[in-house]
């Protein structure tokens, strides 16, 4: 893709009030090989309350100073959309205009070849409509992947963004308003599949209000018998696990997330053209989630956090931490 005159996919970045995190995301993206040829759209969410106004203002002032891309467009939400509405509307608006999209959030720090991989993957798999999702947050290791080749499964992980798709896939997305609506969209077999036979209880997030956009997107992939393409090594890492909208107090107490990764540095990545789910990768993923939180130390900390929640003092501890 280097030196190509082909129109590159636009990048949509979703930010709120984390200036330090946002700077790290922008600076890493500026360092990408294709940065100067890429159009960037930043969707800045409005403050939830007066106490958030200054932090949001500081992020927006910084964004106005950013250069290094083909173009940069800052969309300032006049009110607080919350992360779900901000992402859903931003992705839909951008993808309807360009036909494809690359998505980042304000905690996704990318490798230098992130944009190269994403654009090449969007080109390679565009006509293969079974592929609905391009992902770069690869937090498992496949022992037999010696050729630095992409692998496929139906799971979609979007930590920090670092994903992409096309308009004719995104049109299958539906944002569910209730748990019953989300569950009724799946057959019994599909529910088992999306939760990896009970190892990954992701459908519990349908109980949240509002329902997270990413579980709805994963449901769309499962419903349509779709697949996600993954980079062989992670091309994005999350720098906001302890201070984001969806972070947990347990993560902060632990001090280390099981999702921490090292960025891949390989320049040449091969594309898997056999559109079959990689059972080896899926089994490793199931094992990962089966072990997650089941260590004695993790169970003890989870119990401790539940007690704090019942005592209604987690907000105080969050401030102290």
Backbone bond lengths (Angstrom), bond angles and torsions (degrees), N, CA, C in turn:
res aa  C-N    CA-C-N  psi(-1)  N-CA   C-N-CA  omega(-1)  CA-C   N-CA-C  phi
1 X - - - 1.464 - - 1.521 110.97 -
2 X 1.329 118.09 -22.04 1.453 120.17 179.87 1.513 109.96 -60.27
3 X 1.313 115.91 130.30 1.448 119.87 178.27 1.502 114.03 81.47
4 X 1.325 118.43 -0.07 1.449 121.87 -178.87 1.518 111.19 -75.52
5 X 1.345 115.34 146.87 1.463 120.30 177.44 1.525 111.34 -93.77
6 X 1.329 116.89 2.31 1.461 120.94 -178.96 1.524 110.15 -66.07
7 X 1.336 115.72 143.67 1.459 121.22 177.79 1.517 110.11 -62.63
8 X 1.307 116.86 123.15 1.451 121.06 -179.89 1.524 110.68 -84.75
9 X 1.318 115.51 155.72 1.462 120.63 177.40 1.523 109.86 -68.69
10 X 1.327 117.67 141.34 1.471 120.16 175.27 1.518 110.01 -72.16
11 X 1.327 115.11 153.80 1.458 121.29 176.02 1.529 108.65 -107.89
12 X 1.319 116.79 127.08 1.464 121.86 174.20 1.525 108.02 -105.83
13 X 1.335 116.12 125.66 1.457 121.38 179.58 1.527 108.74 -116.60
14 X 1.318 116.30 130.87 1.460 121.13 -177.10 1.522 109.65 -110.14
15 X 1.339 115.93 120.41 1.461 120.93 -173.94 1.527 110.12 -128.65
16 X 1.334 113.60 163.98 1.469 118.30 176.52 1.534 110.00 -137.57
17 X 1.324 117.68 -94.01 1.469 119.19 -171.21 1.518 113.69 -129.08
18 X 1.308 117.92 19.54 1.467 121.14 -176.11 1.536 109.40 -107.91
19 X 1.308 116.36 89.73 1.464 121.20 -174.78 1.527 111.99 -63.21
20 X 1.310 117.52 -47.25 1.459 120.50 -177.77 1.524 111.10 -60.64
21 X 1.320 116.22 -45.69 1.463 120.22 179.32 1.524 111.29 -63.29
22 X 1.332 115.44 -43.95 1.460 120.35 -178.62 1.522 111.38 -61.64
23 X 1.323 116.80 -42.69 1.466 120.59 177.99 1.523 111.02 -58.87
24 X 1.329 116.64 -43.57 1.465 120.46 -179.34 1.527 111.34 -62.31
25 X 1.332 116.33 -39.16 1.469 121.04 178.87 1.526 110.50 -65.69
26 X 1.330 116.89 -48.31 1.460 121.51 -178.69 1.527 110.86 -63.23
27 X 1.328 117.17 -45.27 1.461 120.63 -177.28 1.527 111.75 -64.26
28 X 1.326 116.91 -38.89 1.471 119.78 177.34 1.525 110.54 -66.28
29 X 1.328 116.42 -39.91 1.472 120.10 179.86 1.527 110.34 -67.70
30 X 1.323 117.43 -37.81 1.466 121.27 177.01 1.522 111.18 -60.85
31 X 1.320 116.67 -28.27 1.459 122.18 -178.14 1.523 112.47 -83.70
32 X 1.331 117.78 -3.39 1.460 121.38 178.30 1.522 111.07 -70.43
33 X 1.321 115.72 150.00 1.457 121.34 -177.86 1.533 112.65 -58.89
34 X 1.320 116.97 -35.20 1.469 120.88 -174.46 1.524 113.15 -101.51
35 X 1.319 117.97 13.02 1.463 121.13 -175.09 1.523 112.58 -57.24
36 X 1.318 117.59 -45.53 1.476 121.04 -174.09 1.529 112.49 -68.73
37 X 1.320 117.16 -13.01 1.473 120.93 179.75 1.523 112.10 -107.03
38 X 1.333 117.11 9.29 1.461 121.74 -172.29 1.526 112.24 -112.02
39 X 1.331 115.82 133.68 1.466 122.04 173.21 1.523 108.75 -85.13
40 X 1.325 115.96 131.53 1.461 121.68 -176.76 1.523 110.07 -119.54
41 X 1.324 115.73 133.44 1.464 122.85 176.87 1.526 108.05 -119.54
42 X 1.321 117.31 120.68 1.460 121.24 -179.42 1.525 108.86 -109.23
43 X 1.316 115.71 121.20 1.467 121.75 -179.95 1.529 108.08 -102.06
44 X 1.337 115.26 105.72 1.450 122.59 -175.71 1.530 110.01 -97.23
45 X 1.326 116.07 112.52 1.459 120.06 -177.89 1.525 110.86 -72.55
46 X 1.341 116.46 149.57 1.453 122.19 179.53 1.517 111.92 -78.43
47 X 1.333 117.81 161.89 1.473 121.80 -177.29 1.524 112.14 -67.84
48 X 1.334 115.09 143.91 1.465 120.29 177.41 1.519 111.61 -73.98
49 X 1.327 115.48 -31.27 1.456 120.56 -177.47 1.521 108.17 -154.96
50 X 1.330 117.83 168.55 1.468 119.93 179.76 1.527 113.84 -54.23
51 X 1.320 117.96 -31.49 1.474 119.62 -177.80 1.529 111.87 -68.88
52 X 1.342 117.70 -17.28 1.467 121.06 178.91 1.530 112.89 -93.98
53 X 1.330 116.83 -6.98 1.464 119.93 -171.96 1.524 112.65 -61.78
54 X 1.312 117.83 -43.12 1.463 120.50 -176.99 1.529 111.06 -63.82
55 X 1.324 117.07 -45.48 1.466 120.77 -178.68 1.524 111.08 -63.38
56 X 1.328 117.03 -40.98 1.459 120.77 177.35 1.527 110.31 -64.99
57 X 1.333 116.31 -41.99 1.472 121.02 178.55 1.527 110.89 -60.06
58 X 1.339 117.33 -43.10 1.457 121.05 -178.85 1.522 111.43 -64.00
59 X 1.320 116.86 -39.41 1.469 120.21 176.63 1.526 110.22 -62.58
60 X 1.318 116.78 -44.21 1.461 120.94 -177.74 1.528 111.78 -67.52
61 X 1.312 117.32 -37.04 1.463 120.23 176.98 1.528 110.77 -64.45
62 X 1.324 116.01 -41.32 1.462 119.96 177.22 1.529 110.70 -62.13
63 X 1.316 117.41 -44.91 1.462 121.39 -177.12 1.529 111.73 -59.02
64 X 1.325 116.16 -33.38 1.468 119.83 -179.78 1.523 112.73 -68.17
65 X 1.318 116.83 -14.32 1.469 120.59 179.82 1.527 112.78 -97.45
66 X 1.315 117.01 -3.55 1.469 120.95 -173.05 1.525 111.45 -75.79
67 X 1.323 116.03 135.14 1.462 123.86 173.86 1.529 107.69 -133.31
68 X 1.336 115.85 -173.68 1.459 119.61 174.68 1.508 114.93 101.76
69 X 1.351 116.44 0.03 1.451 120.79 177.95 1.533 109.70 -118.43
70 X 1.324 117.08 168.18 1.463 120.14 176.60 1.522 109.68 -58.24
71 X 1.316 114.86 -43.05 1.473 121.59 173.97 1.517 108.06 -158.03
72 X 1.325 115.92 156.16 1.461 120.29 174.42 1.518 108.56 -136.37
73 X 1.310 115.24 130.88 1.465 122.64 -177.16 1.526 107.75 -122.64
74 X 1.318 116.90 125.66 1.462 121.58 -178.17 1.519 109.23 -107.39
75 X 1.318 115.97 119.42 1.464 121.25 178.94 1.530 107.53 -106.26
76 X 1.316 116.70 108.13 1.456 121.85 -177.93 1.530 110.13 -94.09
77 X 1.298 116.23 111.85 1.466 120.14 178.84 1.539 108.91 -65.93
78 X 1.328 117.87 132.40 1.472 120.04 -177.74 1.518 113.63 -73.02
79 X 1.325 116.12 -14.17 1.461 121.57 179.25 1.522 107.75 -147.45
80 X 1.310 116.97 176.33 1.458 119.85 -179.63 1.529 110.66 -78.87
81 X 1.320 115.49 112.84 1.463 121.29 178.04 1.522 111.14 -82.91
82 X 1.321 117.77 -22.72 1.456 125.98 -167.99 1.529 108.19 72.26
83 X 1.322 116.13 158.01 1.453 121.31 -170.71 1.526 113.13 -59.38
84 X 1.343 117.53 -37.46 1.466 119.37 -175.74 1.526 111.38 -65.95
85 X 1.333 116.70 -53.90 1.462 120.61 -178.27 1.520 111.11 -64.62
86 X 1.332 117.41 -38.22 1.457 120.78 -179.94 1.525 110.55 -60.77
87 X 1.332 116.81 -46.62 1.462 120.46 -179.44 1.522 111.56 -69.05
88 X 1.313 117.57 -47.96 1.467 120.44 -176.35 1.525 111.02 -59.97
89 X 1.322 117.17 -48.29 1.466 119.65 -178.19 1.532 111.08 -70.49
90 X 1.331 117.12 -37.52 1.456 120.10 179.43 1.518 112.59 -66.26
91 X 1.332 116.37 -44.38 1.463 120.42 177.74 1.517 110.43 -63.01
92 X 1.324 116.93 -46.23 1.460 120.97 -177.94 1.527 111.70 -61.94
93 X 1.305 117.12 -45.74 1.466 121.66 179.47 1.531 111.54 -61.02
94 X 1.324 116.49 -45.72 1.461 120.75 -176.55 1.520 111.98 -71.51
95 X 1.327 116.63 -43.51 1.452 120.12 -175.85 1.527 111.67 -70.99
96 X 1.322 117.30 -30.80 1.465 119.83 176.72 1.525 111.44 -68.09
97 X 1.313 116.52 -26.10 1.464 121.12 179.61 1.527 112.30 -84.63
98 X 1.345 116.82 -38.18 1.463 120.50 -172.67 1.532 114.24 -109.55
99 X 1.329 117.79 -15.65 1.462 119.96 178.51 1.520 114.67 86.80
100 X 1.318 116.89 -13.24 1.468 122.15 179.42 1.522 107.83 -156.67
101 X 1.321 115.88 165.95 1.464 118.55 -176.18 1.519 110.54 -158.52
102 X 1.339 115.10 151.80 1.460 123.62 168.79 1.524 106.04 -119.22
103 X 1.327 117.03 132.93 1.465 121.18 -172.21 1.527 111.33 -118.77
104 X 1.328 114.84 133.13 1.460 122.43 172.65 1.524 109.26 -129.98
105 X 1.318 116.12 151.64 1.454 121.33 170.13 1.519 108.30 -112.27
106 X 1.328 117.28 177.91 1.465 120.33 -171.80 1.518 113.77 -79.29
107 X 1.335 116.65 17.91 1.465 119.69 175.97 1.527 111.63 -134.98
108 X 1.338 117.47 18.74 1.451 121.10 -177.97 1.521 112.41 -107.42
109 X 1.329 116.91 102.64 1.460 122.39 -179.74 1.524 108.87 -93.03
110 X 1.325 116.71 123.54 1.458 121.05 -170.07 1.525 113.40 -100.70
111 X 1.328 115.13 156.65 1.461 122.18 171.59 1.525 109.01 -77.31
112 X 1.341 116.65 163.91 1.469 121.26 -176.48 1.528 112.38 -62.47
113 X 1.331 117.04 -28.84 1.461 120.60 -177.51 1.528 113.03 -100.25
114 X 1.330 116.14 15.74 1.464 120.16 179.77 1.528 111.87 -59.03
115 X 1.324 117.79 -52.90 1.466 120.77 -178.28 1.523 111.27 -64.35
116 X 1.313 117.33 -36.09 1.464 120.78 178.22 1.521 110.18 -61.64
117 X 1.329 116.23 -49.53 1.466 120.10 179.37 1.522 111.43 -61.47
118 X 1.326 117.08 -46.66 1.458 120.45 -176.37 1.525 111.33 -61.02
119 X 1.317 117.40 -46.04 1.459 119.92 -179.18 1.526 111.79 -67.35
120 X 1.324 116.59 -40.35 1.466 119.53 177.33 1.523 110.87 -63.48
121 X 1.329 116.99 -41.40 1.464 120.95 179.99 1.525 110.99 -67.29
122 X 1.325 117.10 -41.49 1.463 120.32 178.38 1.525 110.98 -62.90
123 X 1.327 117.45 -34.53 1.462 120.75 175.36 1.524 111.22 -70.81
124 X 1.330 116.18 -49.48 1.464 121.50 -173.50 1.527 112.22 -62.39
125 X 1.329 117.21 -41.48 1.468 120.72 -173.64 1.529 113.34 -98.86
126 X 1.317 118.00 3.43 1.469 120.02 -175.08 1.529 112.83 -56.11
127 X 1.313 117.92 -43.80 1.464 121.29 -177.45 1.524 112.22 -84.88
128 X 1.318 117.92 -6.56 1.461 122.94 179.01 1.523 107.62 -96.55
129 X 1.319 116.42 83.44 1.466 120.99 -166.53 1.521 114.35 -70.63
130 X 1.323 117.00 -9.29 1.461 119.10 173.81 1.534 109.92 -66.96
131 X 1.331 115.65 -26.99 1.459 120.52 176.90 1.526 108.00 -80.88
132 X 1.335 116.37 118.07 1.460 121.05 -176.63 1.522 113.46 -109.98
133 X 1.327 116.88 -13.78 1.464 119.93 -167.73 1.520 109.39 -149.44
134 X 1.332 116.84 131.72 1.458 122.74 173.35 1.527 107.58 -107.79
135 X 1.325 117.70 124.80 1.464 121.23 -175.16 1.522 110.76 -125.04
136 X 1.337 115.87 149.49 1.463 120.72 179.82 1.519 113.30 -128.48
137 X 1.338 117.60 -0.05 1.458 119.96 178.37 1.532 108.17 -92.10
138 X 1.318 116.86 87.08 1.461 123.01 -174.77 1.517 109.03 -102.44
139 X 1.330 116.63 101.43 1.462 120.87 -173.93 1.525 113.04 -103.85
140 X 1.342 117.50 6.84 1.461 120.71 173.46 1.522 108.87 -116.49
141 X 1.312 116.16 159.29 1.459 121.25 178.07 1.521 109.12 -114.73
142 X 1.335 115.81 130.09 1.454 121.39 178.20 1.527 108.07 -100.94
143 X 1.319 118.41 110.89 1.471 121.20 -173.74 1.528 114.45 -56.69
144 X 1.336 117.09 -35.96 1.458 119.97 -173.46 1.520 114.41 -91.69
145 X 1.338 117.98 6.41 1.462 120.19 179.92 1.526 109.41 -89.26
146 X 1.330 115.33 78.63 1.457 120.82 -177.45 1.525 112.77 -88.43
147 X 1.317 117.67 -11.87 1.467 121.27 -174.41 1.521 113.55 -97.55
148 X 1.332 116.35 8.24 1.461 120.73 -178.75 1.525 110.80 53.51
149 X 1.312 114.87 55.92 1.464 122.57 -173.38 1.526 110.65 -115.58
150 X 1.327 115.82 146.22 1.462 119.91 177.19 1.525 110.15 -63.83
151 X 1.323 116.02 157.49 1.467 120.18 175.40 1.524 108.51 -134.66
152 X 1.316 115.75 160.25 1.462 121.69 -171.74 1.524 111.27 -121.37
153 X 1.326 114.68 142.14 1.455 122.10 167.58 1.525 108.20 -157.71
154 X 1.330 117.08 176.94 1.470 120.24 -176.57 1.518 112.62 -93.78
155 X 1.320 117.25 -1.29 1.465 122.73 -179.76 1.530 109.40 -82.43
156 X 1.330 117.43 140.13 1.470 120.06 177.08 1.521 109.21 -124.86
157 X 1.317 116.24 114.11 1.470 122.01 179.72 1.516 108.35 -109.99
158 X 1.333 116.49 128.30 1.464 119.96 -170.61 1.522 113.64 -123.34
159 X 1.331 116.60 23.66 1.454 118.17 -176.93 1.517 111.56 -55.37
160 X 1.330 116.49 121.01 1.459 121.06 -179.59 1.511 113.52 73.97
161 X 1.327 116.13 11.70 1.467 117.86 -175.60 1.513 108.73 80.71
162 X 1.328 115.88 -131.86 1.456 118.91 179.34 1.505 113.34 72.18
163 X 1.328 116.86 33.85 1.456 120.38 -179.41 1.521 110.21 -135.60
164 X 1.315 115.68 169.29 1.459 120.23 179.57 1.515 110.99 -152.26
165 X 1.334 115.24 163.03 1.454 120.78 177.03 1.521 109.11 -162.32
166 X 1.320 115.19 -174.98 1.461 122.52 -177.50 1.529 109.68 -121.11
167 X 1.335 116.41 160.58 1.464 121.13 -176.38 1.524 112.12 -60.95
168 X 1.339 117.54 -40.09 1.469 118.91 -176.74 1.523 112.25 -74.63
169 X 1.322 118.37 -10.19 1.467 120.93 171.45 1.534 109.57 -92.62
170 X 1.324 115.80 -43.68 1.466 119.89 -177.60 1.529 111.83 -62.87
171 X 1.327 117.50 -25.78 1.468 119.09 -179.93 1.522 111.63 -65.48
172 X 1.317 117.47 -13.94 1.470 121.57 177.09 1.528 111.92 -84.56
173 X 1.324 116.64 -7.19 1.465 121.71 -179.74 1.527 110.67 -71.65
174 X 1.330 116.41 140.20 1.467 122.09 173.59 1.521 108.42 -137.66
175 X 1.320 115.92 128.82 1.460 121.17 178.13 1.526 108.47 -89.22
176 X 1.311 117.03 109.49 1.461 121.67 -177.49 1.525 110.93 -77.50
177 X 1.304 115.99 143.55 1.462 121.69 -178.65 1.518 112.92 -97.59
178 X 1.348 116.87 -22.47 1.463 119.92 -179.88 1.531 109.59 -136.13
179 X 1.318 115.01 160.14 1.462 120.31 176.92 1.516 111.01 -61.31
180 X 1.324 117.17 -43.78 1.467 120.49 -178.88 1.529 111.19 -60.37
181 X 1.324 116.61 -39.38 1.461 120.18 179.83 1.529 110.67 -63.77
182 X 1.328 116.50 -42.33 1.455 120.01 179.76 1.515 112.53 -67.23
183 X 1.328 116.16 -44.40 1.462 119.77 -178.99 1.527 111.94 -66.69
184 X 1.332 116.75 -36.57 1.459 119.98 -178.59 1.522 112.64 -69.58
185 X 1.332 116.76 -13.85 1.468 119.91 178.81 1.522 111.77 -78.84
186 X 1.347 116.61 -10.94 1.456 121.47 -176.03 1.522 111.49 -115.73
187 X 1.325 115.88 143.77 1.460 120.21 170.32 1.526 108.76 -77.68
188 X 1.310 116.14 169.50 1.462 119.88 178.07 1.534 110.88 -58.86
189 X 1.324 115.76 -42.83 1.469 120.51 -179.94 1.524 110.89 -63.75
190 X 1.322 116.65 -38.54 1.462 120.33 179.86 1.533 111.04 -69.27
191 X 1.314 117.55 -34.68 1.471 120.29 176.58 1.520 110.59 -64.05
192 X 1.323 116.54 -41.71 1.460 120.42 177.29 1.521 110.62 -63.22
193 X 1.312 116.23 -40.56 1.462 120.77 -177.60 1.524 111.38 -66.30
194 X 1.333 116.85 -46.68 1.462 119.81 -175.85 1.528 110.96 -67.78
195 X 1.342 117.02 -28.49 1.468 120.33 178.94 1.525 112.23 -98.35
196 X 1.331 116.03 12.95 1.472 122.04 175.00 1.523 110.93 51.77
197 X 1.317 114.66 51.67 1.461 121.92 178.19 1.526 112.35 56.81
198 X 1.339 115.74 35.79 1.458 121.07 175.15 1.512 115.40 93.46
199 X 1.326 117.93 -0.85 1.466 120.64 -178.99 1.531 112.82 -82.17
200 X 1.321 117.72 -20.51 1.465 122.12 -175.03 1.528 108.13 -133.89
201 X 1.319 117.36 95.80 1.464 121.69 -172.20 1.532 111.86 -80.71
202 X 1.322 115.98 56.61 1.464 120.21 -175.24 1.521 113.24 -70.43
203 X 1.329 117.87 -24.52 1.463 119.54 -178.89 1.523 112.18 -68.81
204 X 1.330 117.90 -13.55 1.468 120.27 174.76 1.528 111.40 -62.86
205 X 1.337 116.48 -24.45 1.468 118.93 -179.80 1.521 111.99 -69.77
206 X 1.333 117.73 -11.54 1.467 120.92 174.35 1.528 111.41 -68.96
207 X 1.332 116.91 -12.97 1.461 120.71 178.33 1.530 111.52 -79.94
208 X 1.337 116.83 -16.24 1.466 120.96 -176.56 1.525 111.31 -74.30
209 X 1.313 115.48 154.60 1.458 121.05 177.48 1.524 108.67 -130.30
210 X 1.327 119.71 116.46 1.464 124.34 -3.10 1.520 111.52 -74.20
211 X 1.312 116.00 160.92 1.461 121.15 178.54 1.524 108.97 -69.26
212 X 1.331 118.14 131.26 1.469 120.40 -179.90 1.523 112.08 -58.51
213 X 1.324 115.25 141.21 1.461 119.78 -178.19 1.522 112.14 -64.56
214 X 1.371 117.40 -32.52 1.459 118.38 -171.19 1.525 113.40 -72.31
215 X 1.352 118.64 -31.53 1.456 118.45 175.01 1.529 109.75 -68.01
216 X 1.322 116.96 -34.33 1.467 120.18 177.17 1.531 111.27 -65.46
217 X 1.329 115.93 -37.09 1.473 120.45 178.01 1.527 110.39 -69.50
218 X 1.341 116.59 -40.14 1.463 119.44 177.28 1.522 110.83 -63.55
219 X 1.332 116.76 -38.20 1.465 120.54 176.90 1.520 110.24 -62.77
220 X 1.332 117.47 -40.88 1.470 120.83 178.31 1.523 110.93 -60.28
221 X 1.322 116.91 -40.71 1.464 120.85 179.34 1.525 110.45 -64.82
222 X 1.331 116.48 -45.51 1.466 120.58 -179.73 1.525 111.00 -65.16
223 X 1.325 117.54 -44.34 1.471 121.82 -178.42 1.521 112.35 -60.58
224 X 1.320 116.05 -33.26 1.460 121.00 -175.83 1.525 112.88 -100.13
225 X 1.348 115.78 15.12 1.461 121.22 178.51 1.526 110.56 54.25
226 X 1.345 115.10 39.53 1.451 120.44 -177.47 1.518 112.44 -90.15
227 X 1.339 114.51 173.95 1.448 121.43 178.69 1.527 110.12 -134.09
228 X 1.310 115.65 154.58 1.459 122.16 173.90 1.526 108.67 -110.05
229 X 1.325 115.91 137.46 1.467 122.03 175.83 1.525 108.14 -94.92
230 X 1.314 116.64 135.18 1.456 121.18 -179.01 1.521 111.29 -120.87
231 X 1.319 116.50 139.03 1.459 120.15 172.00 1.525 108.07 -65.40
232 X 1.335 118.50 145.33 1.472 120.35 -176.97 1.525 113.44 -61.79
233 X 1.326 117.37 -31.73 1.457 122.56 173.39 1.518 107.97 -130.31
234 X 1.312 116.05 157.24 1.455 119.40 -174.78 1.524 111.69 -65.71
235 X 1.329 115.77 134.12 1.461 122.18 175.45 1.524 110.73 -109.70
236 X 1.316 115.57 10.92 1.463 121.42 177.53 1.517 108.30 -149.57
237 X 1.337 116.27 144.73 1.448 120.37 173.69 1.521 108.81 -131.83
238 X 1.313 115.49 153.02 1.454 121.27 -174.87 1.524 110.09 -94.36
239 X 1.335 116.56 121.89 1.468 120.50 179.42 1.520 112.13 -105.79
240 X 1.349 116.82 16.19 1.461 119.02 -177.01 1.510 113.98 -133.34
241 X 1.336 117.09 29.39 1.456 119.94 -176.56 1.525 113.29 -63.29
242 X 1.329 116.87 -25.09 1.466 119.54 -174.72 1.521 114.00 -102.93
243 X 1.342 118.25 -2.79 1.463 117.46 -176.80 1.516 113.47 -140.48
244 X 1.334 116.55 28.16 1.454 120.07 -178.89 1.513 112.68 -101.60
245 X 1.331 114.99 176.17 1.460 120.82 -179.04 1.520 111.80 -59.86
246 X 1.341 117.02 -37.51 1.461 120.33 -173.34 1.526 112.78 -107.75
247 X 1.357 118.42 18.30 1.456 118.87 -179.60 1.519 109.62 -73.25
248 X 1.336 115.87 158.74 1.459 120.32 178.68 1.518 109.99 -112.87
249 X 1.310 115.84 151.38 1.455 121.13 176.77 1.527 110.31 -62.35
250 X 1.332 116.31 -33.44 1.457 120.15 179.57 1.516 110.75 -60.87
251 X 1.343 117.78 -41.78 1.462 120.37 177.99 1.516 110.57 -57.81
252 X 1.319 117.07 -42.02 1.454 119.47 -177.17 1.532 110.98 -69.11
253 X 1.313 117.45 -37.80 1.459 120.22 178.09 1.528 110.26 -66.14
254 X 1.320 116.69 -42.49 1.465 120.81 -179.52 1.519 111.84 -64.40
255 X 1.347 116.58 -33.67 1.449 120.34 179.02 1.510 114.03 78.24
256 X 1.311 119.03 -7.31 1.453 122.33 179.77 1.513 108.01 -148.90
257 X 1.311 116.59 133.68 1.455 121.20 179.65 1.524 110.31 -97.43
258 X 1.324 117.79 142.07 1.469 119.97 175.51 1.523 111.79 -66.87
259 X 1.347 116.62 -9.12 1.463 120.77 -179.94 1.530 112.74 -96.65
260 X 1.326 117.81 8.45 1.456 119.36 177.66 1.524 109.96 -69.40
261 X 1.335 116.85 137.40 1.461 121.78 -175.67 1.526 110.22 -136.31
262 X 1.323 114.96 163.46 1.451 122.44 170.27 1.520 107.55 -105.27
263 X 1.324 116.51 138.82 1.458 119.89 -177.87 1.524 111.11 -71.32
264 X 1.349 115.27 137.38 1.447 120.74 175.18 1.523 110.48 -71.25
265 X 1.326 117.31 144.24 1.458 121.47 -177.16 1.531 112.68 -115.45
266 X 1.332 117.50 -1.82 1.450 121.06 -177.68 1.524 110.75 -66.82
267 X 1.317 117.16 133.42 1.460 121.65 -177.81 1.530 111.92 -84.42
268 X 1.339 116.80 -32.77 1.465 120.90 -176.97 1.516 110.23 -101.46
269 X 1.318 116.39 118.72 1.457 122.68 178.38 1.524 108.11 -122.49
270 X 1.320 116.70 127.47 1.462 121.71 179.42 1.525 109.77 -89.82
271 X 1.327 116.13 151.24 1.464 121.10 -177.78 1.525 111.26 -107.40
272 X 1.319 114.85 124.63 1.464 121.54 176.36 1.528 108.75 -69.33
273 X 1.335 116.57 124.57 1.466 119.05 -178.19 1.524 112.85 -109.04
274 X 1.329 117.45 1.87 1.458 120.89 172.74 1.525 107.60 -92.80
275 X 1.310 115.90 112.12 1.472 120.18 -170.59 1.522 111.79 -85.01
276 X 1.327 114.34 67.78 1.462 122.14 179.47 1.519 108.27 -130.05
277 X 1.332 116.20 139.58 1.453 120.35 179.44 1.528 110.78 -61.90
278 X 1.316 116.16 134.12 1.455 122.35 -179.67 1.526 109.01 -79.16
279 X 1.310 116.80 103.16 1.464 120.78 -174.25 1.528 111.68 -67.33
280 X 1.335 117.13 -33.30 1.462 119.57 177.99 1.528 110.25 -62.68
281 X 1.342 116.14 -46.90 1.460 120.39 179.13 1.524 110.72 -62.77
282 X 1.325 116.86 -41.92 1.466 120.86 -178.86 1.524 111.30 -64.00
283 X 1.324 117.29 -39.46 1.466 120.59 179.00 1.526 110.90 -67.02
284 X 1.331 117.13 -37.63 1.464 120.75 176.73 1.527 109.75 -64.58
285 X 1.334 116.13 -39.58 1.464 120.71 178.81 1.527 110.76 -65.07
286 X 1.324 116.74 -43.50 1.469 120.48 178.09 1.528 110.53 -60.15
287 X 1.327 116.14 -42.00 1.462 120.31 179.46 1.522 110.97 -65.10
288 X 1.336 116.02 -38.66 1.464 121.11 178.25 1.525 110.38 -58.57
289 X 1.347 116.61 -48.95 1.460 119.83 -177.73 1.528 111.95 -73.40
290 X 1.325 117.09 -28.58 1.461 119.77 177.91 1.522 110.85 -65.38
291 X 1.337 116.32 -35.46 1.464 120.98 -178.87 1.523 112.35 -84.43
292 X 1.326 116.99 -22.46 1.454 121.00 -173.30 1.533 110.82 -62.10
293 X 1.298 116.27 122.00 1.463 120.91 176.26 1.516 115.12 79.69
294 X 1.358 116.77 3.90 1.459 118.71 -177.49 1.526 113.32 -101.27
295 X 1.347 116.38 -2.90 1.453 118.51 173.66 1.536 108.87 -67.29
296 X 1.322 116.95 152.72 1.469 120.95 -178.06 1.524 110.99 -57.58
297 X 1.358 116.26 -40.59 1.473 120.59 -179.73 1.524 110.61 -63.37
298 X 1.327 116.46 -42.02 1.459 120.25 -179.54 1.524 111.22 -66.48
299 X 1.349 116.67 -40.90 1.468 119.61 -179.77 1.529 110.42 -63.77
300 X 1.335 116.37 -40.57 1.460 120.60 179.37 1.521 111.07 -62.49
301 X 1.328 116.90 -44.73 1.460 120.94 -179.43 1.524 111.27 -67.72
302 X 1.332 116.62 -37.78 1.468 119.22 177.31 1.522 110.63 -62.85
303 X 1.334 116.61 -41.28 1.456 120.30 177.56 1.524 110.34 -62.44
304 X 1.342 116.87 -42.63 1.454 122.08 178.68 1.528 111.46 -60.16
305 X 1.334 116.22 -43.69 1.455 120.10 -179.47 1.526 111.21 -66.30
306 X 1.339 117.25 -39.14 1.475 119.75 178.80 1.527 110.62 -61.49
307 X 1.336 116.42 -38.53 1.472 120.35 177.55 1.527 109.92 -63.03
308 X 1.343 116.14 -43.36 1.462 119.94 179.55 1.525 111.23 -61.89
309 X 1.321 115.77 -39.63 1.469 119.64 179.07 1.521 110.36 -62.53
310 X 1.332 116.46 -43.65 1.465 120.04 179.99 1.524 111.21 -64.38
311 X 1.324 116.28 -34.07 1.460 120.19 179.21 1.527 112.72 -81.20
312 X 1.335 115.60 -5.03 1.468 123.19 176.68 1.528 112.24 59.70
313 X 1.350 116.70 39.76 1.454 119.03 178.50 1.529 111.89 -119.97
314 X 1.332 117.31 13.38 1.462 119.09 -179.59 1.522 111.61 -65.47
315 X 1.336 117.72 -32.93 1.473 119.77 -179.57 1.520 110.59 -64.00
316 X 1.340 116.02 -37.95 1.462 119.88 179.38 1.530 109.66 -65.32
317 X 1.327 116.52 -44.54 1.458 120.57 -177.83 1.523 110.97 -66.35
318 X 1.344 117.04 -36.88 1.458 120.26 177.99 1.534 109.96 -59.42
319 X 1.323 116.48 -40.83 1.457 119.20 179.98 1.540 111.05 -66.37
320 X 1.336 115.32 -38.46 1.466 119.05 -179.07 1.524 111.08 -68.71
321 X 1.341 116.28 -33.93 1.453 120.42 -178.75 1.518 111.86 -80.45
